[in-house]
Amino acid sequence: MKINYPWLQTYFEEKLPPPTELAEALTFHAFEIESVDGDVLDVKVTPNRGHDALSHRGIAKELSAILNIPLKHDPLRESVSLLPQTDAVAVSLPETGLCGRYIAGYLRGVKVGPSPQWLKERIESIGQRSINNVVDAANFVMFDLGEPLHAFDAGKFTKKGNQITVGVRNAKQSERITTLEGKEYELTTAHLVITDDGSDTPIAIAGVKGGKLLEVTPGTTELILEAAAFDGVSVRRGAAALKLRTEASSRFEQVLSKELPLYAMNAFAKLVLEVAGGEVVGFVDAYPEPQTVAPVTVSVSQINGLLGTHFSPKDVEGVFTRLDLPYIAKGETFTVHPPHERLDLTIPEDLVEEVGRIKGYENVPASNLPAASRQPEVSRVFALEDAIRENFLGRGYTEVLTSVFTEKGERAVLNKVDSVKPYLRESLLPGLTYALEKNVPNKGLLGLTSIKLFEIGTVWRNGKEETLVGTADEKSATEQSLEEAGKLLDVSVYKNYPLSTTVAYQPFSQYPAVLRDVSLFVPSGVSATDVEQVIRGVGTDLLVKVENFDVFEKGNQTSYALHLVFQADDRTLTDSEVSTIMENVTRALEGREGWKVR
């Protein structure tokens, strides 16, 4: 979340410390700061505070408490009423679980055009593109208060009589919508849409993106303004399925207060009137189940017990006052009534955290953890996997991780990686076999005489998830359950007798190896070791491996065929370099009496 320093300053009478000092204060008491670029702070708001802190107001509220500087004004504490009401607009809200509140504002006589300079600068200061005065007003209020907003061209609605009806419903299967960018999307019943109820046509993907059909253009003179409380899970799933994550969806998916649309609509309508003119026809507020926030009770002894501190009731009272958390104190017990936007305050430990971070964790004394009352339990599954892994590695196997996606299977994934492999695998063997086929031709380059692979992985079959152990070599491929593999390998014995006797390792080259072969006849009695010694006598440190892979007798001669692997630690070898070495190898071999390179 990008926060503009001059914009933040509008919330305070007192001059704020410079951006770098604000960044330090936020880092030690609230949120990590990704970067400070001039007057812009990039704040990494934690997920539990997405309800209230993804806005300039939210960050101003935090700084007010941390620095103990009062706010000049707080738009979420003002008395707000949306008047007048109107019958010219109606809201159809059949799924209250997917949309807990929908406010529509009807304005007419507006003039859409460029934004005034101050608004344009504010929007652009946080990396957004200025579009027009109406859209910029919606974005300004979103970044100011944290509530995503939208505006529709009211003149393009299909009226029933003289009434515009805005609908909120699940999309129909394969229903389509073209967004403001001109891209068409196919929807499913999992998506929530806003509709022109008169024609039952989708006009926006709720909480994600507006549609092209009712786009606000320079010719627009009447507006329907939207401020709503959409279900966070529905918005997140819909945006993820379409791969269309927006500033709006990133806020709705955090779950916003159902009271927030009231304040946002008030600010939105006033700003549109200021920058685009016009008049308010009226508002309609569909709010079937008003939000309730349960009080939370905590004692000073609970706070000190968890933090290891010695805070007094006066210390705790000071923190709650600075945070603007209404409370009732009875002795050392505080009953806090969280503000509507602080949806993260639900249990006593949440209040303990608030006290700790505002007082400063540097004021929380360090202490040793108490001794464990019992020995930690070892996960039998993880221990078994590790034992099996150690067994295979000690016997020269290489572990691989192959894709869990496949062309066929009994369980399809909702969010397909691609259209070719939309299923979860039922077996490890296809992936293992494919990996084996790819590696066998290169075993010489790898410096191996054989390829032996294993995988410990999850499969989905017979209606359940199961962990299997699979192996593959050049002779066979098998798989069995984790338990069966443990029994077959008798892995328990390897706790005291490790299989690997390797005592030293050396780094491998990051550059590709080059493989060349040489075949020759030598007199009977000459061994492969004798041939290797002559080859290595050429005197190059680029020859990293010599392997005899074929031998046969013919009369009084023996034929050897050898792999020669060349590799450098600091560069990729050229063909000419290797060819020169091979010419020297050939001369050295043929320089021995009775030796002939084939």
C-alpha positions, 0 to 999 in steps of 0.5 A: 500500500503506497502512502503519500506523505502530504496526503497523510499530513492532511489528517494532522494539525501538528507537523509530522516527522519526515517520511524516514522517521515515520517508516521507522515508527511504523516498522517497530510498532505496526507494519513493515515498510517495503521502501521509502521513495521521496514522499511515498512510503510503501507499507506492507499491511499485515493480513489481520489489519486489511480490514482497516489499514489499507488506506491513508486514514488507517495509517494516519490512525496508527501514527496517531497512536504510535506518536501520540499525536491527535488527528485533526479529523477522523472521517469514520467518527463523523455523524453521517446520514445519506439524505435524501432517500429516493424511490428512483433507484432500487436494489435487488439483494437476494443473497445477503450472505454474499453482499451484506450491504449495498448503497446506491447514490443517484446523481444527475447534472454531472459533467465528466472531464479531467480532474482538478490538479490537486486530485490528479496529483494525489492519485498519481502520487501513489502510482495510479493513472488519472482517468477522469474526475468521477473515476478519480474521485472513486479511487481517491476515496478508496485510497483515503478510507479503504472502501472500493467504490464504483460509478455507473452511467445511470442513463444506460440502465434499462428502467422498469417504469421510471425506476432503475434497479441495481441487482446483485446475484451469482453469475450464470454458468458461461455468462460473459462480461466485457470489463472496462479494459475491453477484455471479455471474461467467461463467468461461472456460478461462483462469481458474484456480479452487479446487474442492470436488473431491468435487462438482467445483464451483468454490468460489473464483477462485484468487488473486482472490476467494472464492466464496459456496458455502463462505463462512465464517459465524457457524455455521461450526465447521470450517475449511479454510485456504488458502495457495498460490503461484498463477501471477502471469500467470494471476491477472492475466489472470483478474482483468482479464478479470472486471474484478475486481482485489483486494488478493489479485490485486494481490499474486499478479500480482507473482509471490510466493515459493513459500516464502512460503505456509509462513510465512503458513499458520503465522501464519494458523493460530496467529492463528485459534486465538488469536482463534477458538479450536479445534484443529488437525487437521493440514496438507497441503502440495502442493509438487511442485517446490521453489523454487530461487534462483540465487546472484548474483556482483558485484565492487566494481569492477563496483559502482564502475564503474556508479555512478561511486563509490569504495566499499570492500569494507567498504562493500559488506559493510555494505550486504549485511549491513544488507539481510540478504543472505547472501554469500560474499566472496573478495577484492573479489568477493561471491557473494550468495545472495538470500533466497527472497522477493527474487525481484528479485535475479537479475543483478549490476546488481540488487546494484549498485542495492541498494548505490547506494540504501542508501548513498544516491544523494546520495553518488553523484557527478555526472559527464558522460556520455561522448560518443556513439561514433556519431550516433543513428539516426533512426527512418525510420517516425517521420520519415516520419510527421512529414514527412507530418503536416507536409505535411498541416497546412501545406495546411490539413488537421486531424489526427484520431484515430478509434477502432480498434474497429469492428463488423466485422473479421477480428481480435476483441479478448479484452477487449471495450470494449463488445459493439457494437464488438468488432473491430479496424478494417481501414480508416481510412475509416469513422472518417474519414468519420464525423468528416467528417460530424460536422464539415461542418455546423459549418464556419461555427462553426469559421471554415472554408470547408471541412473537410479531415481526415487520420489516420495510424493502425494497421489490422489486415487480411490477418493483419497490422498495418499503418500507413495514411494516410487523408484525407477532404474534402467530395469524396472519402476515400482511404487508402494505406500510409505508404510510398505516401503519402510518395511521393505527397507527395514529403515529402522536399522539405519539410525545406527548404521548409515549406508553412505561412507562418503567423507568429503565432497567437492563443488560441481561445475556450473558449466556444461560438460562435453562428452567424446568417445574413443575406440581402439585396438590394443594388443592382448594383455593391455588393460583398460587401466593402461589405456586410461593412464595413457589418455590422462598422460596427455596432461589436461585438467579439463578431462574430468572422467574416463569410463570404459563402457565396451570391451571385446576380444578379436584374435590377439587384440582387445578392443576398448571403447571409452567415454571421455568427459571434459568440463571446466570450472570457470567457463563453457568449453568450445568445440575447438578446445575439445577437438584439440585435446582429442587430437592429442589423445589420439596421437598419444594412443597411436604412439604406443606400439600395436595400438590403433584408434578406430 
